[in-house]
Amino acid sequence: MSLEPNERITIPDENGEEHLFEVLTQFDIEENGHSYIAVIPVEQSDDEEVDVFAFRYEDDEKDENQFKIFAIEDDAEWDLVEETLNTVLDDGNNLL
């Protein structure tokens, strides 16, 4: 999967309600072999502190332009994601 900078995607919540997000970055973690995406809500106002959300994703085997997204529910996995995301965002050069 390849996303363009600032591309917008729709992600449903646990109730099935869809929310629009802007892609911040995507990254892989070699330690666990998974791919992740970091997004920010489009509906946030500019004067608010930015909420960044991260999800694990897998490419759809049937359609290369589609992907499946999964919530990160494991504390150990979240620690890896948070550490990697902080490094990517601090670097700034690795953003899409």
Biotite code that builds the C-alpha atoms (Angstrom):
import biotite.structure as struc

atoms = struc.array([
    struc.Atom([0.000, 0.000, 0.000], chain_id="A", res_id=1, res_name="MET", atom_name="CA", element="C"),
    struc.Atom([1.226, 3.434, -0.811], chain_id="A", res_id=2, res_name="SER", atom_name="CA", element="C"),
    struc.Atom([-0.464, 6.556, 0.464], chain_id="A", res_id=3, res_name="LEU", atom_name="CA", element="C"),
    struc.Atom([0.189, 10.074, -0.722], chain_id="A", res_id=4, res_name="GLU", atom_name="CA", element="C"),
    struc.Atom([1.143, 12.822, 1.758], chain_id="A", res_id=5, res_name="PRO", atom_name="CA", element="C"),
    struc.Atom([-1.937, 14.311, 3.417], chain_id="A", res_id=6, res_name="ASN", atom_name="CA", element="C"),
    struc.Atom([-4.183, 11.723, 1.755], chain_id="A", res_id=7, res_name="GLU", atom_name="CA", element="C"),
    struc.Atom([-7.549, 11.392, 3.459], chain_id="A", res_id=8, res_name="ARG", atom_name="CA", element="C"),
    struc.Atom([-9.009, 8.049, 4.474], chain_id="A", res_id=9, res_name="ILE", atom_name="CA", element="C"),
    struc.Atom([-12.217, 7.012, 6.204], chain_id="A", res_id=10, res_name="THR", atom_name="CA", element="C"),
    struc.Atom([-11.972, 4.755, 9.249], chain_id="A", res_id=11, res_name="ILE", atom_name="CA", element="C"),
    struc.Atom([-15.053, 3.336, 11.003], chain_id="A", res_id=12, res_name="PRO", atom_name="CA", element="C"),
    struc.Atom([-15.192, 3.328, 14.793], chain_id="A", res_id=13, res_name="ASP", atom_name="CA", element="C"),
    struc.Atom([-16.417, 0.433, 16.957], chain_id="A", res_id=14, res_name="GLU", atom_name="CA", element="C"),
    struc.Atom([-20.023, 1.570, 16.361], chain_id="A", res_id=15, res_name="ASN", atom_name="CA", element="C"),
    struc.Atom([-19.621, 1.607, 12.581], chain_id="A", res_id=16, res_name="GLY", atom_name="CA", element="C"),
    struc.Atom([-19.647, 5.408, 12.368], chain_id="A", res_id=17, res_name="GLU", atom_name="CA", element="C"),
    struc.Atom([-17.134, 6.605, 9.777], chain_id="A", res_id=18, res_name="GLU", atom_name="CA", element="C"),
    struc.Atom([-14.566, 9.322, 10.532], chain_id="A", res_id=19, res_name="HIS", atom_name="CA", element="C"),
    struc.Atom([-12.323, 11.171, 8.102], chain_id="A", res_id=20, res_name="LEU", atom_name="CA", element="C"),
    struc.Atom([-8.577, 11.171, 8.847], chain_id="A", res_id=21, res_name="PHE", atom_name="CA", element="C"),
    struc.Atom([-5.533, 12.667, 7.200], chain_id="A", res_id=22, res_name="GLU", atom_name="CA", element="C"),
    struc.Atom([-2.512, 10.406, 6.797], chain_id="A", res_id=23, res_name="VAL", atom_name="CA", element="C"),
    struc.Atom([0.493, 11.612, 8.738], chain_id="A", res_id=24, res_name="LEU", atom_name="CA", element="C"),
    struc.Atom([2.917, 8.767, 8.039], chain_id="A", res_id=25, res_name="THR", atom_name="CA", element="C"),
    struc.Atom([3.200, 5.039, 7.575], chain_id="A", res_id=26, res_name="GLN", atom_name="CA", element="C"),
    struc.Atom([5.988, 2.830, 8.878], chain_id="A", res_id=27, res_name="PHE", atom_name="CA", element="C"),
    struc.Atom([7.057, -0.774, 9.390], chain_id="A", res_id=28, res_name="ASP", atom_name="CA", element="C"),
    struc.Atom([8.411, -2.286, 12.582], chain_id="A", res_id=29, res_name="ILE", atom_name="CA", element="C"),
    struc.Atom([10.970, -4.986, 11.841], chain_id="A", res_id=30, res_name="GLU", atom_name="CA", element="C"),
    struc.Atom([10.785, -6.428, 15.375], chain_id="A", res_id=31, res_name="GLU", atom_name="CA", element="C"),
    struc.Atom([7.250, -7.717, 14.865], chain_id="A", res_id=32, res_name="ASN", atom_name="CA", element="C"),
    struc.Atom([6.972, -7.658, 11.067], chain_id="A", res_id=33, res_name="GLY", atom_name="CA", element="C"),
    struc.Atom([3.884, -5.416, 11.006], chain_id="A", res_id=34, res_name="HIS", atom_name="CA", element="C"),
    struc.Atom([3.044, -2.215, 9.156], chain_id="A", res_id=35, res_name="SER", atom_name="CA", element="C"),
    struc.Atom([1.421, 0.808, 10.792], chain_id="A", res_id=36, res_name="TYR", atom_name="CA", element="C"),
    struc.Atom([-0.240, 4.042, 9.808], chain_id="A", res_id=37, res_name="ILE", atom_name="CA", element="C"),
    struc.Atom([-0.487, 7.260, 11.830], chain_id="A", res_id=38, res_name="ALA", atom_name="CA", element="C"),
    struc.Atom([-3.406, 9.584, 11.145], chain_id="A", res_id=39, res_name="VAL", atom_name="CA", element="C"),
    struc.Atom([-4.980, 12.758, 12.517], chain_id="A", res_id=40, res_name="ILE", atom_name="CA", element="C"),
    struc.Atom([-8.704, 13.599, 12.501], chain_id="A", res_id=41, res_name="PRO", atom_name="CA", element="C"),
    struc.Atom([-9.673, 16.035, 9.762], chain_id="A", res_id=42, res_name="VAL", atom_name="CA", element="C"),
    struc.Atom([-12.376, 17.647, 11.903], chain_id="A", res_id=43, res_name="GLU", atom_name="CA", element="C"),
    struc.Atom([-9.888, 18.916, 14.518], chain_id="A", res_id=44, res_name="GLN", atom_name="CA", element="C"),
    struc.Atom([-9.710, 22.684, 14.686], chain_id="A", res_id=45, res_name="SER", atom_name="CA", element="C"),
    struc.Atom([-6.347, 24.298, 14.035], chain_id="A", res_id=46, res_name="ASP", atom_name="CA", element="C"),
    struc.Atom([-6.085, 25.720, 17.551], chain_id="A", res_id=47, res_name="ASP", atom_name="CA", element="C"),
    struc.Atom([-6.522, 22.328, 19.239], chain_id="A", res_id=48, res_name="GLU", atom_name="CA", element="C"),
    struc.Atom([-3.705, 20.057, 20.312], chain_id="A", res_id=49, res_name="GLU", atom_name="CA", element="C"),
    struc.Atom([-3.371, 17.437, 17.575], chain_id="A", res_id=50, res_name="VAL", atom_name="CA", element="C"),
    struc.Atom([-4.518, 13.912, 18.418], chain_id="A", res_id=51, res_name="ASP", atom_name="CA", element="C"),
    struc.Atom([-2.489, 11.308, 16.546], chain_id="A", res_id=52, res_name="VAL", atom_name="CA", element="C"),
    struc.Atom([-3.958, 7.842, 16.120], chain_id="A", res_id=53, res_name="PHE", atom_name="CA", element="C"),
    struc.Atom([-2.002, 4.761, 15.055], chain_id="A", res_id=54, res_name="ALA", atom_name="CA", element="C"),
    struc.Atom([-3.322, 1.546, 13.546], chain_id="A", res_id=55, res_name="PHE", atom_name="CA", element="C"),
    struc.Atom([-1.798, -1.677, 12.296], chain_id="A", res_id=56, res_name="ARG", atom_name="CA", element="C"),
    struc.Atom([-2.641, -2.411, 8.673], chain_id="A", res_id=57, res_name="TYR", atom_name="CA", element="C"),
    struc.Atom([-2.334, -5.269, 6.221], chain_id="A", res_id=58, res_name="GLU", atom_name="CA", element="C"),
    struc.Atom([-2.589, -5.079, 2.456], chain_id="A", res_id=59, res_name="ASP", atom_name="CA", element="C"),
    struc.Atom([-5.678, -6.713, 0.979], chain_id="A", res_id=60, res_name="ASP", atom_name="CA", element="C"),
    struc.Atom([-4.532, -9.795, -0.926], chain_id="A", res_id=61, res_name="GLU", atom_name="CA", element="C"),
    struc.Atom([-7.400, -9.436, -3.432], chain_id="A", res_id=62, res_name="LYS", atom_name="CA", element="C"),
    struc.Atom([-6.917, -5.742, -4.248], chain_id="A", res_id=63, res_name="ASP", atom_name="CA", element="C"),
    struc.Atom([-3.532, -4.021, -4.060], chain_id="A", res_id=64, res_name="GLU", atom_name="CA", element="C"),
    struc.Atom([-5.231, -0.610, -3.649], chain_id="A", res_id=65, res_name="ASN", atom_name="CA", element="C"),
    struc.Atom([-7.082, -1.705, -0.504], chain_id="A", res_id=66, res_name="GLN", atom_name="CA", element="C"),
    struc.Atom([-5.939, -2.467, 3.020], chain_id="A", res_id=67, res_name="PHE", atom_name="CA", element="C"),
    struc.Atom([-7.360, -3.752, 6.293], chain_id="A", res_id=68, res_name="LYS", atom_name="CA", element="C"),
    struc.Atom([-6.900, -1.713, 9.439], chain_id="A", res_id=69, res_name="ILE", atom_name="CA", element="C"),
    struc.Atom([-6.676, -3.027, 13.014], chain_id="A", res_id=70, res_name="PHE", atom_name="CA", element="C"),
    struc.Atom([-6.721, -1.343, 16.418], chain_id="A", res_id=71, res_name="ALA", atom_name="CA", element="C"),
    struc.Atom([-3.601, -1.830, 18.540], chain_id="A", res_id=72, res_name="ILE", atom_name="CA", element="C"),
    struc.Atom([-4.830, -3.566, 21.674], chain_id="A", res_id=73, res_name="GLU", atom_name="CA", element="C"),
    struc.Atom([-1.666, -5.171, 23.046], chain_id="A", res_id=74, res_name="ASP", atom_name="CA", element="C"),
    struc.Atom([0.388, -3.021, 25.459], chain_id="A", res_id=75, res_name="ASP", atom_name="CA", element="C"),
    struc.Atom([3.724, -4.420, 24.258], chain_id="A", res_id=76, res_name="ALA", atom_name="CA", element="C"),
    struc.Atom([2.784, -3.738, 20.623], chain_id="A", res_id=77, res_name="GLU", atom_name="CA", element="C"),
    struc.Atom([1.632, -0.233, 21.518], chain_id="A", res_id=78, res_name="TRP", atom_name="CA", element="C"),
    struc.Atom([4.970, 0.470, 23.249], chain_id="A", res_id=79, res_name="ASP", atom_name="CA", element="C"),
    struc.Atom([6.832, -0.495, 20.034], chain_id="A", res_id=80, res_name="LEU", atom_name="CA", element="C"),
    struc.Atom([4.509, 1.648, 17.915], chain_id="A", res_id=81, res_name="VAL", atom_name="CA", element="C"),
    struc.Atom([4.763, 4.651, 20.218], chain_id="A", res_id=82, res_name="GLU", atom_name="CA", element="C"),
    struc.Atom([8.572, 4.480, 20.332], chain_id="A", res_id=83, res_name="GLU", atom_name="CA", element="C"),
    struc.Atom([8.844, 4.154, 16.536], chain_id="A", res_id=84, res_name="THR", atom_name="CA", element="C"),
    struc.Atom([6.250, 6.849, 15.866], chain_id="A", res_id=85, res_name="LEU", atom_name="CA", element="C"),
    struc.Atom([8.021, 9.301, 18.172], chain_id="A", res_id=86, res_name="ASN", atom_name="CA", element="C"),
    struc.Atom([11.288, 8.639, 16.345], chain_id="A", res_id=87, res_name="THR", atom_name="CA", element="C"),
    struc.Atom([9.668, 9.070, 12.924], chain_id="A", res_id=88, res_name="VAL", atom_name="CA", element="C"),
    struc.Atom([7.896, 12.286, 13.921], chain_id="A", res_id=89, res_name="LEU", atom_name="CA", element="C"),
    struc.Atom([11.000, 13.740, 15.606], chain_id="A", res_id=90, res_name="ASP", atom_name="CA", element="C"),
    struc.Atom([13.058, 12.994, 12.507], chain_id="A", res_id=91, res_name="ASP", atom_name="CA", element="C"),
    struc.Atom([10.489, 14.580, 10.182], chain_id="A", res_id=92, res_name="GLY", atom_name="CA", element="C"),
    struc.Atom([12.339, 13.312, 7.127], chain_id="A", res_id=93, res_name="ASN", atom_name="CA", element="C"),
    struc.Atom([10.532, 9.976, 7.197], chain_id="A", res_id=94, res_name="ASN", atom_name="CA", element="C"),
    struc.Atom([7.069, 11.399, 6.818], chain_id="A", res_id=95, res_name="LEU", atom_name="CA", element="C"),
    struc.Atom([5.502, 10.098, 3.636], chain_id="A", res_id=96, res_name="LEU", atom_name="CA", element="C"),
])
